[in-house]
Amino acid sequence: MSIGIEAIEIYFPKTFVDQVDL
């Protein structure tokens, strides 16, 4: 599961934060 989280951060590190901030 570690690779999955890392892959998401590399795929869209800012996109995820932007969505959570909204």
C-alpha positions, 0 to 999 in steps of 0.5 A: 500500500506504500507504493500506492500512496507514493504513486498518488503523490507523484501523479498529482501531489498538488492536485490532491491538496487543492481538492482537499483545500477546496 
